[in-house]
Amino acid sequence: MRKFILLILVFLTLFTANGQTPSPYAPIPGKSPVSSSNPAIKNLVVRGKVIEAQSSTPMGYANVAIFVAADSTVAGGIMTADNGSFEIKNLLPGKYYLSVNFIGYAKKTIPLQIASTKPITDVGTIRLQTTDHKIGEVEVVAEKQRVEFKIDRRVVNVSQNIVSTGGTAVEVLENTPSVQTDFEGNVTLRGSSNFTVLIDGRPSVVKGSDALRQLPAAGIDKIEIITNPSAKYDPDGDSGIINVVMKRNQKGSFSGLVNLTAGLKDKYRGDANFTLRTKKWDFTLGADFSDMTNLGTRNMLQKLTSGDTITSRQTLADGTNFHKGHNIKGGIDYILSPSTTIGIVGTVGTMSHGDANLGHQITSYNMAMPSTYLFQDNSSTRGGKYWSGNVNFMHKFDNKGQELQGLFYFSGENGDDVTNQINYNTDANYNPIDKNPYKYRSNESPVEHEYRAKLDYVLPINEKDKLEAGYQGRMQKSKENFIFEEYDYASTNWINNPKYSSLVDFSQNIQALYGTFSHSNNSFSYQLGLRTEYTNRKLNSQRANKT
């Protein structure tokens, strides 16, 4: 293939230069420097050899052509053999020049005089020099894998997951190892819903799956699933930590991004983010909203064994659940110097989600007891306001990778978690047999505030070893009032049931120090860490009447 392509190139080059239909290597009538009727001088030969100048390696398939000196018309040409040699025949006496070139090498031109008294003209060995051509800047882009595995975490690169575009962090985590999601947007990490959510390394005000449902995928750079947290992190999440890293634009620009998504069955979502970056200041402003509705059915079978009694309960239900949210966020970074930056970030928003279910339930026993039938009408809603802010700084030292980071963080939330349920006892055809079905409702109204301060230091020892150390302190206060009420048909009022109602005040103060050492190379990596904490926790329950 290489020989064929080069042969075609030579042919096209010579044919174009000639501009005539006769054989490109034959003398051109009327153009020869000498005309003669003597056959002996119509078959003169030029030969030689082409080699690479640096290595003296013979260069096969180099392009060799002979041009008439007077008007640069082509008199003949050929490609060199494997050993670099060439031989051009059927030439007339006269003045010519020989041109030799090869891709990647400087073209060589040699003046040539062919005499009628010399049947063969040997030009000897021709050395070609390599040539360098400067080109403009080239940006080489390599795509990351969708999921990368590191010593203590899995990293999901959102840009490689085009399916999740327009979705939330929940859609990004679908089909990710150790993470499970359901159609309602609930996330479990290693089978547990008790995991910690961080946003850019800072704790999220909204917890668990609720936080991930509020984050639009378009603004996410990557998600880190930390199932083996080092001593640097709080040990709160039993199953691990999910850290969502948001996108940041390039400096020296104004940019904006707006996304709108609509789907069947009342699904709407949108977000907008704008960034202005100057030499000293970075300004960011963003907002997003979501209004998502899901329809579903449930078929659940439960079996309870107690001694000789086996209770079987089957529930069939149709339901609707919704997730709604709005938030506004903004931030300012000030670049004190090329190595030091301070910033302020704030977020305020609302969120709500809930469901409504209508279902039938049959309970069967194996001790000759008749089955019971139940019709249920359930609904629940949860929502409220949340806010957070932080002041942060980062200083990078002259030693590459050595840095000091500090953060003061505050957050708060309030809202209501309301549940309503009506149970109708029915016959086998699910016709109500109770005149007054059992009704109850509950309302949980928490108010929470949290404050954090942290200082982290990173010291690279060499390219493979690194030390990290830091301090973290946090204070948390919350007040939760839980009210359980049952409907009284006699008085037509809701009556508080003190057995299930409670008022709780909670406070917690934690001071922590940590240090880690890590080593990493191509074949083996490890991390060693130590964390010590002082914890002062108080729980005051109204029902217990003591702290």
C-alpha positions as CSV (number, residue, x, y, z in Angstrom):
1,M,0.0,0.0,0.0
2,R,2.9,2.4,0.8
3,K,4.5,1.7,-2.5
4,F,1.3,2.2,-4.4
5,I,0.4,5.5,-2.7
6,L,3.9,6.9,-3.3
7,L,3.8,5.8,-6.9
8,I,0.5,7.6,-7.4
9,L,1.9,10.8,-5.8
10,V,5.0,10.7,-8.1
11,F,2.8,10.2,-11.1
12,L,0.4,13.0,-10.2
13,T,3.3,15.4,-9.4
14,L,5.1,14.7,-12.7
15,F,1.9,14.7,-14.7
16,T,0.8,18.0,-13.3
17,A,4.2,19.6,-13.9
18,N,4.2,18.4,-17.5
19,G,0.7,19.3,-18.4
20,Q,0.9,17.0,-21.4
21,T,-0.6,13.6,-22.2
22,P,2.6,11.8,-23.4
23,S,4.5,9.5,-20.9
24,P,5.7,11.7,-18.1
25,Y,9.2,10.3,-18.2
26,A,9.7,10.6,-22.1
27,P,11.5,13.5,-23.7
28,I,9.0,16.2,-24.8
29,P,9.2,17.1,-28.5
30,G,10.4,20.6,-29.1
31,K,11.5,21.0,-25.5
32,S,14.7,19.0,-25.5
33,P,17.8,21.1,-25.1
34,V,19.4,19.1,-28.0
35,S,17.7,17.4,-30.9
36,S,19.5,14.6,-32.8
37,S,18.7,11.9,-35.2
38,N,21.5,9.7,-33.9
39,P,19.9,6.8,-31.9
40,A,23.1,6.4,-29.8
41,I,22.5,9.7,-28.0
42,K,18.7,9.2,-27.4
43,N,19.2,6.6,-24.8
44,L,21.5,8.3,-22.2
45,V,21.2,7.2,-18.5
46,V,21.4,9.0,-15.1
47,R,21.9,6.8,-12.0
48,G,22.7,7.2,-8.3
49,K,21.8,6.2,-4.8
50,V,19.8,8.0,-2.0
51,I,20.6,7.4,1.7
52,E,19.5,8.9,5.0
53,A,22.2,11.5,6.1
54,Q,22.3,10.7,9.8
55,S,22.3,6.9,9.7
56,S,23.5,6.3,6.1
57,T,20.5,3.9,5.7
58,P,19.4,3.4,2.0
59,M,16.1,5.1,1.3
60,G,13.7,3.1,-0.8
61,Y,10.7,4.8,-2.6
62,A,12.3,8.3,-2.6
63,N,11.0,10.5,-5.4
64,V,13.6,11.3,-8.1
65,A,12.9,13.5,-11.1
66,I,14.9,15.3,-13.8
67,F,13.9,18.7,-15.1
68,V,15.1,20.6,-18.1
69,A,17.1,23.6,-16.8
70,A,15.8,26.0,-19.4
71,D,12.1,25.8,-18.6
72,S,11.7,23.2,-15.8
73,T,9.8,20.8,-17.9
74,V,10.0,17.1,-16.8
75,A,12.4,15.0,-18.7
76,G,12.1,11.8,-16.6
77,G,11.6,10.4,-13.1
78,I,11.4,7.3,-11.0
79,M,11.2,6.0,-7.4
80,T,14.3,4.5,-5.8
81,A,14.6,0.8,-5.2
82,D,14.7,-0.8,-1.7
83,N,18.5,-0.3,-1.6
84,G,18.1,3.4,-2.5
85,S,19.4,3.1,-6.0
86,F,17.8,4.7,-9.1
87,E,18.3,4.7,-12.9
88,I,16.6,7.1,-15.3
89,K,16.8,6.2,-19.0
90,N,15.9,7.6,-22.4
91,L,17.5,11.0,-21.8
92,L,18.9,13.4,-24.4
93,P,22.1,15.4,-23.9
94,G,21.7,18.9,-22.3
95,K,21.5,20.9,-19.1
96,Y,19.1,19.6,-16.4
97,Y,18.6,19.6,-12.7
98,L,17.9,16.6,-10.5
99,S,15.3,16.8,-7.7
100,V,15.2,14.3,-4.9
101,N,12.6,14.4,-2.1
102,F,11.0,12.2,0.5
103,I,8.2,13.0,3.1
104,G,9.8,14.3,6.3
105,Y,13.2,15.2,4.6
106,A,14.5,18.3,3.0
107,K,14.3,18.4,-0.7
108,K,17.7,18.2,-2.6
109,T,18.4,19.7,-6.0
110,I,21.5,19.0,-8.0
111,P,22.6,20.7,-11.3
112,L,23.3,18.2,-14.0
113,Q,25.0,18.2,-17.4
114,I,24.4,15.2,-19.6
115,A,27.0,14.8,-22.4
116,S,26.4,12.9,-25.6
117,T,29.8,11.2,-25.3
118,K,28.9,9.7,-21.8
119,P,26.2,7.0,-22.0
120,I,25.9,6.8,-18.2
121,T,26.0,9.8,-15.8
122,D,26.5,8.7,-12.2
123,V,25.6,11.4,-9.6
124,G,26.9,9.2,-6.8
125,T,25.3,9.1,-3.3
126,I,22.7,11.7,-2.4
127,R,22.2,12.3,1.4
128,L,18.8,13.6,2.5
129,Q,18.5,15.5,5.8
130,T,15.5,15.2,8.1
131,T,13.5,18.4,8.4
132,D,11.4,19.8,11.3
133,H,8.3,21.9,10.6
134,K,7.0,24.1,13.4
135,I,3.2,24.1,13.8
136,G,0.9,26.1,16.0
137,E,-0.2,25.0,19.5
138,V,-2.1,21.7,19.5
139,E,-4.4,20.8,22.4
140,V,-4.3,17.0,23.0
141,V,-7.6,15.9,24.7
142,A,-8.0,12.4,26.1
143,E,-11.4,11.2,27.4
144,K,-11.5,10.0,31.0
145,Q,-13.1,6.7,31.9
146,R,-16.6,7.0,33.2
147,V,-15.6,5.4,36.5
148,E,-12.1,5.6,37.9
149,F,-10.9,3.5,40.8
150,K,-8.5,5.0,43.4
151,I,-7.1,3.9,46.7
152,D,-10.0,5.2,48.8
153,R,-12.7,6.1,46.4
154,R,-14.5,5.6,43.0
155,V,-14.7,8.7,40.8
156,V,-17.7,9.0,38.4
157,N,-16.8,11.5,35.6
158,V,-20.2,13.1,34.7
159,S,-19.0,14.4,31.3
160,Q,-18.6,10.8,30.2
161,N,-22.3,10.0,31.1
162,I,-24.3,11.5,28.3
163,V,-27.4,9.6,29.4
164,S,-27.7,11.6,32.6
165,T,-27.7,15.0,30.8
166,G,-30.7,17.0,32.0
167,G,-31.0,14.7,35.1
168,T,-29.7,15.0,38.7
169,A,-26.9,13.4,40.6
170,V,-29.2,10.4,41.2
171,E,-29.3,9.6,37.4
172,V,-25.5,10.0,37.3
173,L,-25.1,7.3,40.0
174,E,-27.2,4.8,38.2
175,N,-25.1,1.7,37.2
176,T,-22.3,2.8,39.4
177,P,-20.6,0.1,41.6
178,S,-21.8,-0.1,45.2
179,V,-24.6,2.4,44.5
180,Q,-28.3,1.5,44.0
181,T,-31.1,3.8,43.0
182,D,-34.9,3.3,42.7
183,F,-37.5,4.9,40.5
184,E,-38.4,7.3,43.3
185,G,-34.9,8.7,43.4
186,N,-33.8,7.0,46.6
187,V,-30.1,6.2,46.8
188,T,-28.4,3.6,48.9
189,L,-24.6,3.2,49.3
190,R,-23.5,-0.4,49.9
191,G,-27.1,-1.2,50.9
192,S,-27.5,1.6,53.4
193,S,-29.2,5.0,53.2
194,N,-27.0,6.3,56.0
195,F,-24.3,8.0,54.0
196,T,-22.8,11.5,54.2
197,V,-23.2,14.0,51.3
198,L,-20.5,16.6,50.6
199,I,-20.6,19.3,48.0
200,D,-17.1,20.4,47.0
201,G,-15.8,18.7,50.2
202,R,-18.3,20.6,52.4
203,P,-21.3,19.0,54.2
204,S,-24.6,19.4,52.4
205,V,-27.5,21.0,54.4
206,V,-30.0,18.7,52.8
207,K,-29.2,15.1,53.8
208,G,-28.8,11.8,51.8
209,S,-31.0,11.2,48.8
210,D,-32.7,14.5,49.1
211,A,-29.5,16.3,48.6
212,L,-28.6,14.3,45.5
213,R,-32.1,14.9,44.0
214,Q,-31.5,18.7,44.3
215,L,-28.2,18.8,42.3
216,P,-28.6,19.1,38.5
217,A,-26.2,16.9,36.5
218,A,-25.3,19.7,34.1
219,G,-23.4,21.6,36.9
220,I,-21.5,18.5,38.2
221,D,-17.9,17.8,37.2
222,K,-17.5,14.5,39.0
223,I,-18.9,12.5,41.9
224,E,-16.5,10.8,44.4
225,I,-17.9,7.7,46.2
226,I,-15.7,7.3,49.2
227,T,-16.4,3.8,50.7
228,N,-13.1,3.7,52.6
229,P,-12.7,7.2,54.1
230,S,-9.4,8.2,55.5
231,A,-8.9,9.8,59.0
232,K,-9.4,13.2,57.3
233,Y,-13.2,12.7,57.1
234,D,-15.9,12.7,59.8
235,P,-16.9,9.1,60.7
236,D,-20.6,9.9,60.5
237,G,-21.8,8.0,57.4
238,D,-21.9,4.3,58.2
239,S,-21.7,3.2,54.6
240,G,-19.4,6.0,53.3
241,I,-19.3,9.4,51.8
242,I,-20.6,10.8,48.4
243,N,-18.7,14.0,47.5
244,V,-20.1,16.0,44.6
245,V,-17.6,18.2,42.8
246,M,-19.2,21.1,40.9
247,K,-17.9,22.5,37.6
248,R,-15.7,25.6,37.6
249,N,-15.1,27.7,34.4
250,Q,-11.8,29.1,33.1
251,K,-10.5,32.4,34.3
252,G,-10.7,35.7,32.4
253,S,-14.1,35.2,31.0
254,F,-17.9,35.7,31.4
255,S,-19.9,32.5,30.8
256,G,-23.3,31.3,31.3
257,L,-25.2,28.0,31.0
258,V,-29.0,27.4,31.0
259,N,-30.6,24.0,30.9
260,L,-34.3,23.3,30.7
261,T,-35.8,19.8,30.7
262,A,-39.4,18.6,30.3
263,G,-40.7,15.1,30.4
264,L,-44.0,13.2,30.1
265,K,-46.1,12.8,33.2
266,D,-45.4,16.2,34.7
267,K,-41.6,16.3,34.9
268,Y,-39.9,19.7,34.7
269,R,-36.4,20.8,35.6
270,G,-34.2,23.8,34.9
271,D,-31.0,25.4,36.1
272,A,-28.8,28.4,35.2
273,N,-25.3,29.3,36.2
274,F,-23.3,32.4,35.4
275,T,-19.6,33.2,36.0
276,L,-17.6,36.3,35.7
277,R,-13.8,36.0,36.1
278,T,-11.3,38.8,36.1
279,K,-7.7,39.0,37.1
280,K,-8.5,39.4,40.8
281,W,-12.1,38.5,41.3
282,D,-14.4,35.5,40.5
283,F,-18.2,36.0,40.7
284,T,-20.7,33.1,40.4
285,L,-24.5,33.2,40.5
286,G,-26.8,30.3,39.9
287,A,-30.4,29.0,40.4
288,D,-32.3,25.8,39.8
289,F,-35.7,24.3,40.1
290,S,-37.3,20.9,39.8
291,D,-40.9,19.6,39.7
292,M,-40.9,15.9,39.2
293,T,-43.8,13.5,39.4
294,N,-43.5,9.7,39.3
295,L,-46.3,7.1,39.1
296,G,-45.8,3.6,40.4
297,T,-47.4,0.4,41.7
298,R,-46.3,-1.8,44.6
299,N,-46.7,-5.5,45.2
300,M,-45.3,-6.5,48.6
301,L,-45.5,-9.8,50.4
302,Q,-44.5,-10.1,54.1
303,K,-44.3,-13.3,56.2
304,L,-43.9,-13.3,60.0
305,T,-43.1,-16.5,61.9
306,S,-43.8,-16.5,65.7
307,G,-43.8,-19.9,67.3
308,D,-46.3,-22.0,65.4
309,T,-48.1,-19.0,63.9
310,I,-47.2,-17.8,60.4
311,T,-48.7,-14.5,59.4
312,S,-48.7,-13.7,55.7
313,R,-49.5,-10.2,54.5
314,Q,-49.8,-9.0,50.9
315,T,-50.2,-5.4,49.9
316,L,-51.1,-4.1,46.5
317,A,-51.0,-0.4,45.9
318,D,-51.0,2.4,43.3
319,G,-49.2,5.5,44.1
320,T,-47.8,8.9,43.1
321,N,-44.7,10.6,44.5
322,F,-43.3,14.0,43.8
323,H,-40.0,16.0,44.3
324,K,-39.9,19.8,44.2
325,G,-37.1,22.2,44.9
326,H,-35.8,25.7,44.3
327,N,-32.5,27.3,45.3
328,I,-30.3,30.3,44.6
329,K,-26.6,30.2,45.2
330,G,-23.7,32.7,44.7
331,G,-20.1,33.2,45.6
332,I,-17.2,35.6,45.4
333,D,-13.5,34.6,45.3
334,Y,-10.7,37.2,45.7
335,I,-7.2,36.4,44.5
336,L,-4.9,38.1,46.9
337,S,-1.8,36.7,45.1
338,P,-1.0,33.9,42.6
339,S,-0.8,31.6,45.6
340,T,-3.5,32.8,48.0
341,T,-7.3,33.0,47.5
342,I,-10.2,33.8,49.8
343,G,-13.8,33.3,49.1
344,I,-17.4,33.5,50.3
345,V,-20.2,31.2,49.2
346,G,-23.9,31.1,50.1
347,T,-27.0,29.1,49.2
348,V,-30.7,29.4,50.1
349,G,-33.5,27.2,48.9
350,T,-36.7,25.2,49.5
351,M,-37.4,21.6,48.9
352,S,-40.4,19.3,49.3
353,H,-41.3,15.7,48.4
354,G,-44.1,13.4,49.2
355,D,-46.3,10.5,48.1
356,A,-49.9,9.3,48.0
357,N,-50.9,5.7,47.9
358,L,-54.2,3.7,47.7
359,G,-53.9,0.0,48.4
360,H,-55.5,-3.3,49.5
361,Q,-54.0,-5.5,52.2
362,I,-54.9,-9.1,53.1
363,T,-53.5,-10.8,56.2
364,S,-53.7,-14.6,56.5
365,Y,-52.9,-16.9,59.5
366,N,-52.2,-20.6,59.6
367,M,-54.0,-21.3,62.9
368,A,-57.5,-21.5,61.5
369,M,-58.0,-17.8,62.0
370,P,-60.0,-16.0,59.3
371,S,-58.1,-13.7,57.0
372,T,-58.5,-9.9,57.5
373,Y,-58.9,-7.4,54.7
374,L,-57.9,-3.8,54.8
375,F,-58.1,-0.8,52.5
376,Q,-55.5,2.0,53.1
377,D,-55.4,5.6,52.0
378,N,-51.9,7.0,52.8
379,S,-50.2,10.3,52.1
380,S,-47.1,12.1,53.3
381,T,-45.3,15.3,52.6
382,R,-41.9,16.6,53.8
383,G,-40.4,20.0,53.1
384,G,-39.0,23.3,54.3
385,K,-36.3,25.9,53.9
386,Y,-32.6,25.5,54.1
387,W,-29.6,27.8,53.9
388,S,-25.8,27.6,54.1
389,G,-22.7,29.7,53.7
390,N,-18.9,29.5,54.2
391,V,-15.8,31.7,54.3
392,N,-12.7,29.9,53.0
393,F,-9.1,30.4,52.0
394,M,-6.4,28.5,50.3
395,H,-2.6,29.2,50.2
396,K,-0.2,27.3,48.0
397,F,3.5,27.2,48.9
398,D,6.4,27.2,46.5
399,N,6.8,23.5,46.9
400,K,4.5,21.9,44.4
401,G,1.5,20.3,46.1
402,Q,2.1,21.9,49.5
403,E,-0.9,23.8,50.5
404,L,-3.0,25.1,53.5
405,Q,-6.8,25.4,53.4
406,G,-9.2,26.9,56.0
407,L,-13.0,27.0,56.2
408,F,-15.7,28.4,58.5
409,Y,-19.1,27.0,57.6
410,F,-22.7,27.5,58.9
411,S,-26.0,26.0,57.8
412,G,-29.6,25.7,58.9
413,E,-33.0,24.2,58.0
414,N,-36.6,24.0,59.2
415,G,-39.8,22.5,57.9
416,D,-42.5,19.9,58.4
417,D,-42.9,16.2,57.9
418,V,-46.6,15.4,57.7
419,T,-48.2,11.9,57.5
420,N,-51.9,11.0,57.1
421,Q,-53.3,7.5,57.0
422,I,-56.9,6.0,56.9
423,N,-57.4,2.3,57.4
424,Y,-60.8,0.7,56.4
425,N,-61.6,-2.8,57.6
426,T,-63.4,-4.5,54.6
427,D,-64.8,-7.8,53.4
428,A,-63.1,-10.1,50.9
429,N,-64.3,-7.8,48.1
430,Y,-62.8,-4.8,49.9
431,N,-66.1,-3.2,50.7
432,P,-65.8,-1.2,53.9
433,I,-67.5,-2.9,56.9
434,D,-66.5,-0.1,59.5
435,K,-68.7,2.9,59.7
436,N,-65.8,4.8,61.3
437,P,-62.4,3.9,59.8
438,Y,-59.2,4.4,61.9
439,K,-57.5,7.8,61.1
440,Y,-54.2,9.1,62.4
441,R,-51.8,11.8,61.4
442,S,-48.3,13.0,62.6
443,N,-46.2,16.0,62.2
444,E,-42.5,16.3,62.8
445,S,-41.1,19.8,62.7
446,P,-37.3,20.0,63.2
447,V,-35.2,23.2,63.4
448,E,-31.4,22.6,62.9
449,H,-28.3,24.8,63.0
450,E,-24.7,23.7,62.5
451,Y,-21.3,25.5,62.6
452,R,-18.0,24.1,61.5
453,A,-14.3,25.2,61.4
454,K,-11.5,23.3,59.8
455,L,-7.8,23.7,58.8
456,D,-6.1,21.2,56.5
457,Y,-2.4,21.1,55.6
458,V,-0.8,19.0,52.8
459,L,3.0,18.3,52.6
460,P,4.4,16.2,49.7
461,I,7.5,14.5,50.8
462,N,8.4,13.3,47.3
463,E,6.6,12.2,44.2
464,K,5.3,9.1,45.9
465,D,4.8,10.0,49.5
466,K,2.5,12.6,51.1
467,L,1.6,13.8,54.6
468,E,-1.7,15.4,55.6
469,A,-2.8,16.9,58.9
470,G,-5.6,19.1,60.2
471,Y,-8.1,20.3,62.8
472,Q,-11.9,20.1,62.6
473,G,-14.4,21.5,65.0
474,R,-18.2,21.5,64.8
475,M,-21.2,22.5,66.8
476,Q,-24.7,21.3,66.1
477,K,-28.1,22.3,67.6
478,S,-31.5,20.9,66.8
479,K,-35.0,21.0,68.2
480,E,-37.6,18.4,67.1
481,N,-41.3,18.4,68.0
482,F,-43.1,15.2,67.0
483,I,-46.9,15.2,67.3
484,F,-49.0,12.1,66.9
485,E,-52.8,12.6,66.7
486,E,-55.8,10.2,66.3
487,Y,-59.3,11.3,65.0
488,D,-62.1,11.1,67.6
489,Y,-65.5,10.6,65.9
490,A,-67.4,11.5,69.1
491,S,-65.9,15.0,69.4
492,T,-65.0,15.3,65.7
493,N,-61.6,16.5,66.8
494,W,-58.0,15.3,66.5
495,I,-56.7,14.1,69.8
496,N,-53.0,14.1,70.7
497,N,-51.7,10.7,71.8
498,P,-48.9,11.5,74.3
499,K,-47.6,7.9,74.1
500,Y,-46.2,8.6,70.6
501,S,-45.6,12.4,70.8
502,S,-42.3,13.9,72.0
503,L,-40.2,17.1,72.1
504,V,-36.4,16.7,72.0
505,D,-33.6,19.2,72.2
506,F,-30.2,18.0,70.9
507,S,-26.8,19.6,71.0
508,Q,-23.4,18.3,70.0
509,N,-19.8,19.6,70.2
510,I,-17.0,17.7,68.5
511,Q,-13.3,18.7,68.3
512,A,-11.0,16.5,66.2
513,L,-7.3,16.2,65.1
514,Y,-6.1,13.9,62.3
515,G,-3.0,12.9,60.4
516,T,-2.5,10.7,57.4
517,F,0.5,9.3,55.5
518,S,0.1,7.9,51.9
519,H,2.4,6.2,49.5
520,S,1.5,5.6,45.9
521,N,3.3,4.0,42.9
522,N,2.3,2.1,39.8
523,S,2.0,-1.3,41.5
524,F,1.1,-0.7,45.1
525,S,-0.5,2.1,47.2
526,Y,-1.4,2.4,50.8
527,Q,-2.6,5.0,53.3
528,L,-2.2,5.2,57.1
529,G,-4.1,7.5,59.3
530,L,-5.0,8.4,62.9
531,R,-7.9,10.5,64.1
532,T,-8.8,11.6,67.7
533,E,-12.1,13.2,68.7
534,Y,-13.5,14.8,71.8
535,T,-17.3,14.7,71.8
536,N,-19.8,16.3,74.1
537,R,-23.4,15.3,73.2
538,K,-26.6,16.3,75.1
539,L,-30.1,15.0,74.5
540,N,-33.0,16.5,76.4
541,S,-36.3,14.7,76.0
542,Q,-39.6,16.2,77.3
543,R,-41.0,12.7,78.1
544,A,-37.9,11.6,80.0
545,N,-37.7,14.9,81.8
546,K,-34.0,14.8,82.1
547,T,-30.8,15.4,80.1
